[in-house]
Amino acid sequence: MIAYVTVGADDMAQAERFYSAFLLALGYEVEKYHGDLSYILPTVPGQALVQPDFYVKAPFRWATCHIWKRRHGCVSGPVAETRARAACRGAGSRGI
């Protein structure tokens, strides 16, 4: 069973128009939180949860990943930094 699906979008206004065009027609409700979109099927009291939820998020950026890794002390030196960059790209970062 799939609980949720998450996709990234650079243009959230365009993404909202695109995904709302068919997800709202399928019965999903949209919520906006910190610039991201959450499409969730409504629940009826007494019935099992309905899934999957669908989330549209801004892409993960290398700068954010780099800062996080520095703060948490897991990047030191050029080799570790190269590995951190690769790990961030693997996590969906577009890099800088």
Helices and strands as residue ranges (DSSP letters): E 4-8, H 12-23, E 29-33, E 36-40, E 53-57, H 62-71, H 77-90
